[in-house]
Amino acid sequence: YRVINLPQLIEETGRTGIFLRVLEAGRAAAEDRITLLERPNPTWTVARAYHIYRDVASHLDEARQLLTLPAFSSHMRPELEKYVAQGYTDDPTPRRVGPNA
């Protein structure tokens, strides 16, 4: 996208894009339909989880609840477990700036 501060903009706006869980590998085209099959945790939106993930210190109990959800990202789980154990989220600067500093 050639937007140097894109990670920071994503964090500030909370507009992280569209998250879908892939159940079967394959190809999708622009005109294909995407169907919601189930919503096992309707009170846990991506926006809510992301908000908690970014500020664990203010949402420690909810972060612990988030870790109990089997559908929570296996990629993000270890980092959230670390944040919960230490009681705060690491400095986001390296994630926001990366090699653009």
Beta strands, then each sheet from edge to edge (+ up, - down):
end
